[in-house]
Amino acid sequence: MTSKTRFYNFPPVTAKQWKQQIQAGLKGKDYNELLVWDSPDQIKVKPFYSAEDLEDMTARELSAPAEWKIGQAIDAGDIGSANAKARNALEKGAESLYFITEKEADLKLLFEGIDLKTVPVHLEVSFFTSPLKEQLSSLPARAKGSVFLHWDVIGHLARTGNWYKSMEEDLSSTFEVIRNLPGMHTLSVDGTLYQNAGANRIQQLAYTLAHVCEYLQFAESNSMKVTIPEPVFRMAVDSNYFFEIAKLRAMRLLWATLAKEFGAPEMCHIIAEPTRRNKTLYEYNANMLRTTMECMAAVNGGADTVINMPYDALYHKENEFGERMGRNQLLILKNESYLGVVSNPADGAYYIESLTQQLAEKALALFMQLEASGGFLSALKKHSIQKKIREQAGADQERFDKGEQVLVGTNAYKNPDDRMKGELEIHPFPKKRAEKTLVEPILEKRLAESLEKKRLEHE
């Protein structure tokens, strides 16, 4: 059947013609002043984008997972309780498990009843001992591909200011892990710290890339004959939806670029989780709106695993209701909003592609500056990274204090009848550390902390 309509025969309209039309509508007012704004990442955002914005971009294919997994974080301090919670979470919709332990664990008991061939399991540890190595080595071959070991010694240094033992011992132990556990995901980089401490997106990307580069350079400089596994990046996501989608996509591009230089796998696994930086004690239900937006950005940005943050995580101990609500948010996104159907949905979107390219280019430039000045560890020792993050966090805090960045219920639209002092099961503010440190630690800080402390004092 031949269509009689000429609807699809309109001539193409160029970006220049669109801009002329917009300027005519402004009636003499300045286009750039009114409609182009500067983001905190020093990126100028235009009122519209077209295919012309992609013309100067290097052609590249962005890898993305075929599907994303709903993750569940579980404290494995008590093995029996952790195993029971894990199996319950799987029954209630979780698809991946993230265990956190600070002491030796009987993995046979921890993993009991969990099919490691089909359920990805993450194990975050603050140690690596012979018993742990033996237990992981004894896992069936088919199961090892689904096990992720998170043992990030450089991340520990950045967070606490100290190595576990020493730089040489800690970095050597990392490659002992990689050498002795082939087939497992054993190279992990925690980039959440930089976001939660107040770094902007370009800093987050550059510091995370420089962070993993230190591992690769250590292996190369020490002639370590190891096969670099596909790395795992943990990333925190805030509520700036399109920028966060672009940030995760840019992380994949940056890693692929670096991987080529070291002969490492160009694919990577990204675990995304909501940031803590914009979460609040007062009007805490707003945290659910924030985490929903952040999880959507994580999914559309191409995260492999998304772990949600319970709305009450700042002030309540782990509890069934908060965890179920967080998990159900992801289930709704995946099964009712159909965000589990399309792979790489942002591919080809002019605005997001442009943001991705600009974030990647600016982050790569900052990374190269870091490398030219001695690298990530050198910058940590000079405290230059800490200073840069502190400056950026201070600028964000000033915007928040002035009301330019709004957190509902905290610095705007407050409910004076809100009372939280009696709800605090855990301390919601970071405690000062008294121990001596090798370098200044990078400290996480939420925007609302100062205001919340004042409100709690006057309740």
Secondary structure as GFF3:
##gff-version 3
##sequence-region A 1 459
A	DSSP	three_ten_helix	7	9	.	.	.	ID=ss1
A	DSSP	alpha_helix	15	26	.	.	.	ID=ss2
A	DSSP	alpha_helix	31	35	.	.	.	ID=ss3
A	DSSP	beta_strand	37	38	.	.	.	ID=ss4
A	DSSP	beta_strand	44	45	.	.	.	ID=ss5
A	DSSP	three_ten_helix	51	54	.	.	.	ID=ss6
A	DSSP	beta_strand	69	75	.	.	.	ID=ss7
A	DSSP	alpha_helix	79	91	.	.	.	ID=ss8
A	DSSP	beta_strand	96	101	.	.	.	ID=ss9
A	DSSP	alpha_helix	107	110	.	.	.	ID=ss10
A	DSSP	beta_strand	121	125	.	.	.	ID=ss11
A	DSSP	alpha_helix	130	137	.	.	.	ID=ss12
A	DSSP	alpha_helix	141	144	.	.	.	ID=ss13
A	DSSP	beta_strand	147	150	.	.	.	ID=ss14
A	DSSP	alpha_helix	153	160	.	.	.	ID=ss15
A	DSSP	alpha_helix	167	180	.	.	.	ID=ss16
A	DSSP	beta_strand	188	190	.	.	.	ID=ss17
A	DSSP	alpha_helix	192	197	.	.	.	ID=ss18
A	DSSP	alpha_helix	201	221	.	.	.	ID=ss19
A	DSSP	beta_strand	232	237	.	.	.	ID=ss20
A	DSSP	alpha_helix	241	262	.	.	.	ID=ss21
A	DSSP	beta_strand	269	274	.	.	.	ID=ss22
A	DSSP	alpha_helix	286	300	.	.	.	ID=ss23
A	DSSP	beta_strand	305	307	.	.	.	ID=ss24
A	DSSP	alpha_helix	320	331	.	.	.	ID=ss25
A	DSSP	pi_helix	332	336	.	.	.	ID=ss26
A	DSSP	alpha_helix	350	372	.	.	.	ID=ss27
A	DSSP	alpha_helix	376	381	.	.	.	ID=ss28
A	DSSP	alpha_helix	384	401	.	.	.	ID=ss29
A	DSSP	three_ten_helix	421	423	.	.	.	ID=ss30
A	DSSP	alpha_helix	449	457	.	.	.	ID=ss31
###
